[in-house]
């Protein structure tokens, strides 16, 4: 098996302070990390953190890259409700700025739902909203740095956008952004990760549709069945995705960083999962890329 080129990490809580977040990252051997910069279930703007420098310096010392934030779940840039769209644009702008102060590289946002107005209309709204959010972020007072926004694929439930790689690639091209691909979302949307050949085929299809715009993988096992369009994460090796599919998937997406959003268990169980994913991606030690 070729040596691993994908940096591996996971989502970590920040409630105990960013020093504690970094301590967890160190103990787990994270090479990437994802956090929230605000309450993902509420509209309140992110609150400036006094310990922002801790994450900036600590991530640099640990060699953690990229540092990722996940935007609020409430954001829907494609909504048929104009007021909700405007609120979503402003909320994302504030998230991009708050993430920038923490040295975050990427902010993942859900593609959203068109609400019954059709995919073509929804995609146009999403593309417009992404552009407006970046513009508003750059105009906010005292903005030192704005993080890069990346759009995540959906499970394709109801009127959700971007459950297909083709649709995700179209949004990335039209909006001039990159993409995050969640493996559990892809599986329940119909991408068959039931064998090593399936993993290779899905990676090939993703590369063909999205290309170099794939910025990040959310590596999650799926709670629900192939093509069910029902979200739900499990630890890698404990869900519906075949353990044999992962090497083929990773091998077809060299260098794409990985963040797990799988359920927390004991520190030992979380460490064992980290070691497993590193092995499935090609080995415990990451190969030097010469970059």
ChimeraX attribute file (.defattr): number of C-alpha atoms within 10 A of each C-alpha:
attribute: neighborCount
match mode: 1-to-1
recipient: residues
	/A:1	9
	/A:2	10
	/A:3	15
	/A:4	24
	/A:5	22
	/A:6	24
	/A:7	24
	/A:8	28
	/A:9	28
	/A:10	23
	/A:11	24
	/A:12	21
	/A:13	14
	/A:14	16
	/A:15	9
	/A:16	8
	/A:17	15
	/A:18	23
	/A:19	16
	/A:20	16
	/A:21	21
	/A:22	22
	/A:23	12
	/A:24	15
	/A:25	22
	/A:26	15
	/A:27	11
	/A:28	19
	/A:29	18
	/A:30	24
	/A:31	23
	/A:32	24
	/A:33	26
	/A:34	27
	/A:35	20
	/A:36	20
	/A:37	26
	/A:38	22
	/A:39	14
	/A:40	15
	/A:41	11
	/A:42	11
	/A:43	15
	/A:44	12
	/A:45	17
	/A:46	18
	/A:47	11
	/A:48	13
	/A:49	14
	/A:50	9
	/A:51	12
	/A:52	19
	/A:53	15
	/A:54	18
	/A:55	21
	/A:56	18
	/A:57	13
	/A:58	18
	/A:59	22
	/A:60	13
	/A:61	9
	/A:62	15
	/A:63	12
	/A:64	21
	/A:65	18
	/A:66	23
	/A:67	24
	/A:68	27
	/A:69	27
	/A:70	22
	/A:71	27
	/A:72	24
	/A:73	14
	/A:74	17
	/A:75	26
	/A:76	26
	/A:77	32
	/A:78	29
	/A:79	23
	/A:80	18
	/A:81	12
	/A:82	12
	/A:83	10
	/A:84	16
	/A:85	19
	/A:86	18
	/A:87	16
	/A:88	23
	/A:89	26
	/A:90	20
	/A:91	22
	/A:92	29
	/A:93	26
	/A:94	27
	/A:95	27
	/A:96	31
	/A:97	27
	/A:98	27
	/A:99	30
	/A:100	22
	/A:101	19
	/A:102	23
	/A:103	21
	/A:104	27
	/A:105	17
	/A:106	25
	/A:107	26
	/A:108	24
	/A:109	25
	/A:110	23
	/A:111	27
	/A:112	25
	/A:113	27
	/A:114	25
	/A:115	17
	/A:116	13
	/A:117	13
	/A:118	14
	/A:119	18
	/A:120	12
	/A:121	15
	/A:122	25
	/A:123	25
	/A:124	16
	/A:125	22
	/A:126	28
	/A:127	21
	/A:128	16
	/A:129	23
	/A:130	25
	/A:131	16
	/A:132	18
	/A:133	23
	/A:134	21
	/A:135	13
	/A:136	17
	/A:137	23
	/A:138	18
	/A:139	12
	/A:140	13
	/A:141	8
	/A:142	8
	/A:143	15
	/A:144	11
	/A:145	17
	/A:146	24
	/A:147	23
	/A:148	18
	/A:149	27
	/A:150	26
	/A:151	27
	/A:152	25
	/A:153	28
	/A:154	27
	/A:155	25
	/A:156	22
	/A:157	15
	/A:158	11
	/A:159	15
	/A:160	22
	/A:161	28
	/A:162	27
	/A:163	24
	/A:164	20
	/A:165	22
	/A:166	15
	/A:167	18
	/A:168	27
	/A:169	26
	/A:170	17
	/A:171	24
	/A:172	20
	/A:173	15
	/A:174	14
	/A:175	18
	/A:176	14
	/A:177	19
	/A:178	24
	/A:179	27
	/A:180	26
	/A:181	25
	/A:182	22
	/A:183	25
	/A:184	31
	/A:185	31
	/A:186	26
	/A:187	29
	/A:188	28
	/A:189	24
	/A:190	17
	/A:191	22
	/A:192	19
	/A:193	29
	/A:194	17
	/A:195	18
	/A:196	17
	/A:197	17
	/A:198	19
	/A:199	26
	/A:200	21
	/A:201	19
	/A:202	24
	/A:203	22
	/A:204	17
	/A:205	16
	/A:206	22
	/A:207	17
	/A:208	13
	/A:209	18
	/A:210	22
	/A:211	16
	/A:212	14
	/A:213	18
	/A:214	24
	/A:215	21
	/A:216	25
	/A:217	21
	/A:218	23
	/A:219	25
	/A:220	26
	/A:221	27
	/A:222	27
	/A:223	19
	/A:224	20
	/A:225	17
	/A:226	21
	/A:227	16
	/A:228	15
	/A:229	21
	/A:230	19
	/A:231	19
	/A:232	17
	/A:233	21
	/A:234	19
	/A:235	21
	/A:236	22
	/A:237	17
	/A:238	14
	/A:239	18
	/A:240	20
	/A:241	27
	/A:242	19
	/A:243	19
	/A:244	17
	/A:245	21
	/A:246	29
	/A:247	24
	/A:248	22
	/A:249	25
	/A:250	24
	/A:251	22
	/A:252	19
	/A:253	23
	/A:254	14
	/A:255	17
	/A:256	17
	/A:257	24
	/A:258	30
	/A:259	26
	/A:260	26
	/A:261	19
	/A:262	20
	/A:263	13
	/A:264	12
	/A:265	10
	/A:266	8
	/A:267	12
	/A:268	11
	/A:269	12
	/A:270	17
	/A:271	15
	/A:272	13
	/A:273	18
	/A:274	22
	/A:275	17
	/A:276	15
	/A:277	23
	/A:278	22
	/A:279	16
	/A:280	21
	/A:281	27
	/A:282	20
	/A:283	18
	/A:284	17
	/A:285	12
	/A:286	17
	/A:287	15
	/A:288	9
	/A:289	8
	/A:290	4
	/A:291	3
